[in-house]
Amino acid sequence: MIKQTEIFKSIIFLLIVFIATSCLSKQDETYTDTAHKEDDSIYAYGICVDSLDMNYYKIESGDYLSSILMNLGFTGSDAELITETITPHYPPSKLQIGNTYAAICTPDTTSAIQYLVFEKSKSDYVVVDLSSDSLKVHESTKPITLKRKYAEGTITSSLWNSIIESGASPMLALKLSDLYAWQVDFFGIKKGDSFRLIYDEAWIDDTTFLDIASIGGAQFFHNDREYIAVPFKQDSIRGYFDEEGNSLRKQFLKAPLDFFRISSRFSNSRFHPVLKRYRAHHGVDYAAPTGTPVKTVGDGVVISKGYQRGGGGNYLKVKHNSVYTTTYMHLSRFAKGIQKGSSVRQGEVIGYVGATGLATGPHLDYRVHKNNQPIDPLKMEAPPSYPVKPELMDSFLVIRDSVMMELDSLRITAHNIAKSDSISQHQVYSESVR
């Protein structure tokens, strides 16, 4: 009887895992509302083009919307009307060299244009409907397919290189660094650190890669410690949590810019490269090219903006709460709209790396004060954001277990493929269409 009960419990658990996994998959899907076509008709941009001719063009240097329309045979007044109608959806100033536009015409000798289509991006487009007496314009999006993938790798030089070596898009390195920005100092990752993750790629028509849609779960091994990331939605907001349900989002980012080296650390006695003498350096210098975006490490208010001659050059100071303030120095310029009193959000670009003030080359001097006392930014610990609510913990645990099971399963599959094909493990990733 006891064995039957245990078997029954196991079956129930597996059903719950299956349902949770299905729900998790559905919450990430971003399919457009294109209708399913039951017939064999040919569609382009949501238009049945069986009896129409498609003519594609590229926007070239010197092209304007008015000149494009005139070259297609529209009169000046018609071109003006089309421009006026399309502007709220696609301002002429947004035309980009290389983007595609199409004229869909009747197949007869008149070649009357029935539709004009302007692609705003790889996925988004605007349709100008000229098929009736009234001019109509609407925006739409190409159908997007999500492909589930798995990747793993071991750090040999950098996260960026390891991602590329794994066969995945380099965009994944940015996604992963954003995901673990509050746990892992990516300036301090070491040879031998490793990662495993499942993620969704967004594709258009199964032929054109669009973006990394989301990360479905991850493990990062750094300094002999495992960092788990589990996606979970509460209060209609999707976030990532560790194995115990604590948010991965902390009050501060680990670093105010991406993927560049530390040229000088926090010290009470550092030899100044310009002044040629020892003095305190209560910050961290991040060497980076001029113009590299600088992000605020947390929500806050700009309390100081100015220029320190013979010192920090262009600088900004952000007050985050009653305890913490951060300072960003030697900026080449400030971000548009950033003023004293401006409210800023975590990750928002507030300025750009430069070499203003007392500096030998372009870098960011980043400083943190706690209770008005300087502290080492690289040793600062920040409390997490809100954890999973107690009443949602059971649901979270089911999703956590399903994510870990999927990671383990795909890892075993990838290793078996690698073994059978005699190729490196880190060069394998599995794929399934969702």
N, C-alpha and C positions, 0 to 999 in steps of 0.2 A: 504493500500500500504506500509506504514511504517512497519507494522508487518511482511508482506511478505519479505521485505528487510532484517529485523532483522533475520528472520528464515533462509533466504538464507545465510547470513553472518555466522550464527552458523553452518550450514552444511559445509560450506567451511572451517571453523576453525577446525571442527572435522576431516575432510579429511586430512588437513595439519598435525594435531597431529598424525593421524594414519600413514601417510607416514613417518613422522619424527621418530616415534617410530620404524617402520620397518627398517629404515636406521640405527638407532642407534643399533638395535639388530644385524644387519648384520655386522657392523664394528667390533664387538667383537668376531665373530665366528672364530674358529681356526681349522676347519675341515681339514683333510688330503685329498689328491687327490686320494683316493681309488675309483676305478670304481664300479658302481652299477652292481650287479650280477643279471641277468635276469633269470638264471636257478636255479636249486636246488643243484648245486654243493657245496661241502664243501671247504671253503678256510681257510687257516691259514698263517699268515705272508704274505698275498697276493699271496699265492701259492695254486693251486687246489690240494688237498690232497685226493681226492676220492679213488684213487687207490694206495695210499702210506701209509706207517706206520709211525706214529709219536712216537718218543722216547724223553722224557724230562729228563733233568738232572739238578743238582744244582752245582754251583762252590763251592768247599770245600776248607778248609784251606790246603795249600801246593800244590794246583793245579796251573799249568802253562799251557799256550796255547799249548805248545809242548807236555806236558804230556797228556792233554785232547785228542789231536789228535791221539797220539800213542795208548791211551786206546781205542779209537774208531776204531782202526785197520789200520790206515794210516802208510805207511812206513816212514822212516826218511826223505827221499827226498821229498815225498809228503807233509809231515807235514811242512817241511821247506818252500816249495813253497806256501802253504796256508798261513803260518805265514807272509811271505813276502808280499803277495797280500792283506791280511786283515789289516796289520799294519797301512796304511794311514787312514783307516776308523775306526779302533778300535785297538789302540796300546795294545799289550799284558800286558803292565804295568797297564792298566786301568781295568783289570779283577777284579771284586769285589765278595767277598765271599757272597754266597746266591743268586746271579743272576742266571737266568735260561738260559740254552742253549738246543737246540734241534737238533737231527739227524733225518732227514726225508728220509726214505729208501724205496726201492722196497719191495713188500710183499712176494717175493719168497724166496727160501732157501739161496740165496746169500746175501740178505739184503744189497744190494749195496746202499751206501749213495748218494742221489741225491742232497740234500741241507743240509747245516749247518746253524743254526740260533743262534746268540748270542745276548741276550737282554742287551743293554747298560744301560737301565733304565726301569721304568714302561711303558714308551711310545715308546722309541726309540730302534731300533734293526738293526743288520747287517745280511744280507743274503749272504752266500757263495754258488754260483750255480755250482754244479758239474755234472749237467745233460747232458752236452755236452762235446765235446773234449776240448773246451777252458774254462778256469777257470774265472768266473765272480764274482764280489762282488758289492753289492749296499746297501745303507742305506735307511731306511724307518721308518715310524711312524704309530703306531696303530691308527685306527679311534677314534677321540675324540668327545664326545657329551657334549654339554653345557646344564646344567640344571639351570633354573631360580629359585631363591629362595628369600624368605623374612625372615628377622629376626628383632626382637626388644628386648629390655631389659632395665632394670633399674639397675644402679650401686648400689651394696650393699657393696662390698669390693674392687673389682678391675675390670677393663675392661675384663681381661682374664677370670676371674671366671664368669662374666655375660654372655660372649659369650658362654662358655661351658654350662651354665645353660639354654641358649636359644635353645640348641640342635644343634648348628652350630659347624663347625670345629674350633678348637683354632687358626688355620691359619688366620681366619677372624680377630682376634684381632690384628695380625701383619699388615694386610692389612689396617684396619681401623686406626690404629695408624700412619701408613705411610701416609695415605690420609690426616689426620688432623694434621700432625706433625708441621705445621706452624701456626695453630690456637689454638690448645688445648695442654696445658701442662699436659701430662698424669700422671705426678707425683702429680699433684694438683687436679685431678678429685675427686669429692666428692660424698658421699652417696646421692642418689636421682637424680644424672645426668642420662641421658637416651639417647638411640639411636634407630633409625629405618633405615633400609637399604634394598635395593634389590641388589642381586649379582648373578654371574654366577659361578657354580662349573664345573670343567672339569672332565669328567668321561671317562674311557676306557671300551668299550663294555658294557656300562651301569652297570658294575659290580664292577669296581675298581676306587675308588676316586683318582684323580691325584693332583688337586690343586684348589685354588680359582683363577679362570681365571680373573675376573675383578669385580669391584663394579659398578653397574648400576645407583646408586643414593643413597644419604644418608642424614639423619638429625641427628645432635648431639646436645643435650641440655646440656649446661654447664654454671654454674654461672648465671642462669636465662637468658641465651642468646642462640639463635638458630643458628647453623652453618649448612648451606646447601652445599651439594656437587653435582654438575651436570657435567657429562662427556660430553666433546665437543671436536671436532677435528678441528684444524685450522693449516694451513701450514703443513699438513700431520702429525701433532703431536697431539696425544690425551692427553688432560689434564683435570683437574677438576677446576670448577669455582663456585663462590657463586651466589646468586640469581640475582645480578646485573652485572654478567659477569666478576668480578675480579678474577684473578687466585688465587687458594688456595696455590700455591707454592710461598713461600717467600724466601728472600735471605738466611735466616738461619733456621736450624732445631731448635725446641724448646729445645731439649736436645741431647747430643752427644752419648747417649747409651739408651737402651730400658729397661723399666719396673723394675727399681730399685729405692731404696729410697734415699731421700736427707738426708744426715747426718749432714751437716753444711751449713748455708746460708751466703750470702754476708753480711759483717759487718765491721764497722770501729773500733770495739773493741770487739774481741772475745777471750775467755779464751782458750789458746793453750793447747791441751791435753798432749803434750810432754814437752814443755817448762815451763808449769805451770805458765803462766803469760798472761796478756791481751795484744793483739796486733791486728792490722788490718788483716782481712781476705777478700781480694778482689776477691773472687771467690765462686763457689758453689761446695760442696763435694758430689759426688754421690757414696754411698756405694754399692759395687758390688763384686762378687767373682773374684779372680785372674784369668786372662785370658779372661774376658768379653771384646768383641770387642768394641773399641772406634771409633766413626765416626766423620769425620770433618763436622761441621754444615753448611758449605757453600763452594762454589768453591774458590780456592785460590792457593797460593804458599807457601811452607814450607820455612820460612826464618830463622829458628833456630831449631837445633836438638842437644841435648847433655845430660849431667848429672850434676845436682846440688847437691853436697855433703852437707848434713845437711839442705837441702831445698826441692826442687821439685823433686829430683831424676831424673829418665828418663823423659824428657819433649820434647814437640814439640810446635812450635809457627807457626801459619798460618796467612799470610796476605791476606785478602779477597779483599780489595780495598784501596783507599786512606784514608778511614775513620776507618775501622774495622780490628782488629786482634784478634785471639783467641789463647789460650794457654791450653795445656793438660799435666797434671803433674802426677808424681808418677807411671808412666807406668811400667809394668813388662818387656815389650819389645816393639819394634817398628814393624810395619807391613813390610813385605818383599817389598823391592824396595823404601821405603820412605827415602829420603835423603834431605839435605838442597838443595833447588832449585827445588824440585819435585813439579809438578802441581798436585793438588788434586781436585776431584769432590765432590759435596755435597753428603753426605751419604757414602763416601768411608771409609773403615776401614784403620786407620792410626796407630793404636797401640792397646795395651791390658792393661786392668786394672791391677794394681799391688800395691805394698807398698814400692817402692824404695824411698830413701831420708828420710826425717823426717816425718814418718807416723806410726800410731799405728795399722793400719790394711789396707787391700786392699780397695782402693777407687780411684776415679778420682777427682782431683782438676781442675775444668774447669773455665777459666777466659776469660773475654771479655774486650777489650779496644776500646774506641771510641775516635778518635782524640788524641790518646796516654793517655787518662784518663780512669781509671777503672770504669766500670759500672756494675750494677747488671744484670747478664744474665737472671734472671727470670722476670725482668721488661722491658726488651729490646723489642722495637717494630721495626719491619723491613718492608720496603715497599714491596708490592706484585710484582710478575713478570708481564709480559705483559697481559693486559685484553683482552677480546674478541674484535676483530676489529669492528669498527663501521659498516662496510659493511656486517658483518656476524651476527650482533646483532639480526636481525629479526629471522634468523634461530636458533640462540641460545635460544631465548625466547620461540619459539615453542617447542624445545626439553626440556627446563626447565619445561614448563607447563605439558608436557606429563610425565616427570619423577615424578613430584609432584602428578599428578593424579594417576599414578601407585602405588606410595607409599600409598596414601590415600585409594585406592581401596583394596590393599593387607592388609592394617592395619584393615580395616573393616571386610574383609573376615576372617582374623586370629582371631579377637575378637569374631566373630560369632561362629567360630569353637570351640574356647576356652569355650565360654558360653554354647554351646550345649553339649560339652563333659565334662564339669565341671572340666577343667584343667586350670592351671595358664596361663595367657596371654603370659608371656615371654617364655613359653615353646613351642610356636606354630610357625611354619614357613611353608609357602606354597611352592609348587614345581611345575614346569612345564618344560617339555623337549623342548629345542629349537633346 
